Amino acid sequence: MTAELADFFRAFADYSLAGGYAPLYEEMVRAAADNPDVVELVAASPPHAHLPNNLHAAARYLLLTGVEHPLAAAYEPDFDGDIGALFCDLVLSHRSAISELLATRHVQTNEVNRSAAIAPLLNLIAERERARLALIDVGCSAGLNLSLDRYRIDIGDVVLGPTDAGLRLVSESRGTDPVDRPAEFAWRRGIDRDPIDVTDIDAVRWLESLVWPDHPDRLARLRAAIAENQAEPPPLVRADAVQGLHDALRDAPSDLLTVIITTWVVFYFDEDLRREFETALTSADRPTAWLAMEQQGVVPDVEIPVYPEGDGEVSVMTLVSGGGGRAVTREFLGFTHPHGAWVDLA
């Protein structure tokens, strides 16, 4: 188990962190993979925690709660130390606390800049169908992307949303100009097995802990989005993906087109759960559209062009439509950076 886990961490660094997007975090992951004691600690945790993101978040959470350690300097500008060695030292010098966090917390990254990829496609769906939308975010974390119409979103030269919004998101446009006619969201719900309440200080601290040390801009953006949503928190429910989807499809107003969004969520489902999830939405008694921002291969039976190498991991955006007695259709919509840094619409 430990050898396989170490190899998985190295593969994660080789593939997901390629392109120099997060060199400090990459050093952490490789140092953990090369330290047998760290690998053994992670291997002893539940299977859901066998991910580099969990381990990093556990260490960062301790720093945010007041644990004093030299690793804290890595989250400040102009750090020039051995972040890998410091990371492993913190993990091993706080084994008990790290083990407890690995056992009880989950990866729940809520990168609000993904709204830059989601918003133009929701606009496209609404325009095509000439419909108001019911929006369901499965695996929503804190539900920050449910509020995407509150944010100003700059995609190349196109501006979506209110120009005077409290949060501005920026994404490079590499493809077709986005549809700028705003969709109307008449109903919303976020579904998560452990939703994060933006008014809960400790829950927010865990969300902040998931941001990698290379990205202070992501942390600032996250904190701004949380502040934007605290006065009127997104409507979230605690449920597993399939049952929560069934309940939401029952509760959403029938005169709306129901759009389900997932962002790097179905990627974590096993094959049986993926099939069950898709069946729930394509066999619904109402029209549905599943907008997926996932790894290639997660949504089956969609022809995806080859994306040029060099940018590291990319997200594939696809649309699966069905429900209401309609034939199931599948469509490739474009590529995007996993955190929304660029968008390449088909």
N, C-alpha and C positions, 0 to 999 in steps of 0.2 A: 504493500500500500504506500509506504513512504517514498519509494523510488518512483512509483507512478505519479504521485502527487508532486514531487519535485520536477519531474518532466513536464507535468501540466503547467506549472508555474513558468517554466522556461518557454514553453510553447506559447503561453499567453503573452509573454514579453516579446517573443519573436513576431507574432502575428498581430495581436491587438494593439501593441504599442509601437509598431513599426512607423518609420517616418519622422521620428524625433518629436512627436507631439507631447510626450511627457517623459523626458529623460530622467528626472529625479525619481519619479514613480517607477520607472523601468529599473533603475538601480536598486530600489527597495525590493522589487519582486525577484530580481536575479539573486540578490544577497540572501533572501529568505530561502530560495530554492537550493542554494549552496550550503545552507546551515542545517545539518541533520537535526539539531535540537528544535529549531523552529518548525521544520517539516513534521517532526514527530508530534509537536504540540498541536499543529493544525490537523494532522491525521486523526488525533484522538477526539476531535470535535465532531458534531453531527455532520452528515454529508452536505447539508445546505451551506455549511461554512467553509467548504474546501475551495475557496476562491480567493485570489489575491485581494479583491476589493474588501472582503470581510476583514481580513487580517489588517490591512492598512487602516480601515475605519476604526477597528478596535483600539489600535495604538493612538490614532489621532484623537479619539474620544477621550482617552485618559488625559492627554495633554489639555484638551478643552475643559476638562473638569478640574484642572488645577495640579495634576501630577507634574512635578518638576523634573525635567530631563533635557540634556543637550539637543535631543532631536527637535525640540521646539524651534530652534534656530533655522531649521530647514524650511519652515513656513514663512520666513521673513525674507525680504529682498536681499540679493547679493550673497546668498549662502554659498560657501565654498568648502564644505567638509565632506567627510565620508558618510553619506546619508545611509548607505546600506548597512554599515557597521553599527551606526547609531540606532537604526530601526530594529535590527536584531537584538541589540542590547536592551532596548526598552521592552520588547516583547518578552524576552527571557527573564528580565529582572522583575516583571509583573505578570508571571505566568498565571496565577490564580485569576486575576482580574481579566486578563485577555481571554482565558478559557471560558469564563462566565459570559463574556460578551459574544464570543463566537457561538456559544450554545443558545443564546437567547435573542440575538439580533439578526436581521436579514439585510441583504443588499436592497436598498430602496432609493437608489439614485433618482433625483427628480430634476433633471437638467432642463430648465425652463427654456433655454435657447432652442430646444427641439420644436418649440412652437413656430419657429421660423420655417421649418419644413412642413409642419402640419397645417398651418393656417391657409397657405395658398391652395392646398389640395382640398380642404374643406370648402373653400370658396368655389373651387372647380366643381365639386360634387353638388353643391347647392345650386349653382348656375345651370348645370346639366339637367338636374331633376326639377328645377324651378320649385324648390321646396324649402321650407323652414326645417331646421334640424333639431333632433334630440341627440345630445352628445353623451356617449358613455366611454369613460376611460378605464380600461381594465388593467390592473396593476398600477394604480394611479399614484402610489406613494402619498404625497401631501396634496395631490390634485392641482398642482400649480398650472399645468397645461390646460385644465378646464377653463381657465380664465384668460385664454389667449386673446380674446377680443378686447381685453383691457389694456394690452400692451401695444406700444408702437413697435412695428417690425420693419426694419430696413433690409430688403433683399436686393442687392445691387442698387439700382436707381428707383426701385419701386417701394413705396411706403404703404404698409397695411396698418390698419388700426388708428386710434386717435393720435394725432401728432403731438399732443401735449401730455401724453401718458406719463405716469410716474416711473415706468420701466421701459427702457429702449433696448430692443434686441437687434443685433446686426448679423447678417449672414451674406457671404459672397454668393453671387448668382453665376452659375456655370452653364446654364441651359436655357430653356424657354422662359420668357418673362412670366411671372406668376399672374393668376387671375386676381385683380384687385377689387372686384365687387364683393363687399363683405357678406359672408354667410350670416344668417340670423339664427341664433341659438335660443330656442324657446323652452328647453328643458335640459338639465345636465345631471350626471351622476358619476362619481368615481367609485371604483370597486377595488379593494385591496384586502388581503388576509390580515394585514396589520397596518391600517391607514395611519398616517402621521397627521396629528392635529397641529396646525400652524400656531396655535395659541399655547401649546405645551412646550415649555422651555427645554426640557430634557429630550423630547422627541425631535425638536428642531436641532439640538446639538448633535444628535446622531446623524441627521441628514447632512449637516455641515461636515461631519467627520468623513463622509464618503467622497468629498472633493479632494482631488490629488494635489500634492504640494506645488506642482508646476503651474497651477491655475488660480491665482488670487482673483483674476477677473471673474471666473466662474463662481467663486465664493461670494464676491460682492454682488453678482447678479442674483444668486440664490437668496441672499439676505434681503435684497430689494424686492424680489418677488414675494417672499414671505411677508414683508411689511405691507405690500400692496394687498395681500389677501387676508390679513388678520382681522380687519374690521368686518369683513364679510367672507368667512371661510367657505371654501368649496363644499358642496354637498357630497359627503363620502359615506360609504357603508362598509362594514367589515364582513367579508364573505370570500369564499373561494371563487375562482374565475368562472366556472361553469354555472354554479348555482346563483352567483351574483348576477351573471348575465341573464339567466332565465327570469330572475325577479325584476331586473331593470326593463327587460323587453315587455314584461307584463305591466309595469307601472308607467312607462313612458306614454304620453298622449298618442292616440292612434292616428291623428291627422298629421303627424310629423314623420319625416324620413329619419330613421334611427341609424346613426353612424357610430360604430364602435372603433376606438383607436387603441392600438397597443404599440408601445415603444420598448423594444428589447425586453419583452415579457414572455411571449410565447416561445422565444428562444430557450427558456428554461423548462418548458413543459416536456414531458416524455411523449412518445409518439401517440399513445392511447389518448392522453389528455388533449393533445393537439387536434386529433380527429373529433373528440367529443366537443371541444370548444367550437370548431368550425361548423359542426352539425347543428349546434344550438342556434347559431345565427342564420345559417342558410335555410334551415327548415322552419324558421319562425313564421307565425301567422301574419306577419307584417313585413313590408320591404325593409331590408337592412343593407348596410354597406360597411365592410370591415376595412379600415385604413390601417395597414400594418407598416411599421417602421422597424424592421427586424433584420437579422442576418440572412444572407442568401440561403435558400433552401428551406427556410422555416415555413413559408407559404408554398404548398405544393402546386405543381402543374401550371406554373407561370414561366414563360420564356423570358430569361433575363440576359441582356447583352453583357459582354465581358467589359468590366471597368478597368481602365489603365492602372497598372501597378504604380506604387510610389507614394500613395497617401496613407498607407496603413489600412486598417479595417474601415469598411464603408457600410452604411445601412442601405438596404433595398426597400423602396416604398412601393407597395402593391395595394390593389383594391380588389376585394372579393365581394360581389353583390349577389343577393338572393332574397329568400324569404317572400312571404305573401304570394306563394304559388309561382314565383318567377323562376326561370332557369338560372342556374348559377353561372356567373361570368367572372373571369379573372383577368386582371390587367396590370401591366407594369407601368408605374407612374414616374419613376426616376430614382436617382441615388441621392444620398445626403451623408454628410459627416455624422458619426454617431452622436455627437453633441451639438449638431446644427451649425457648425462653423461655416459650412458651405452647402449649397443646394443645387442639384443638377436635375431640373425637371425635364421629363421626356417631351 
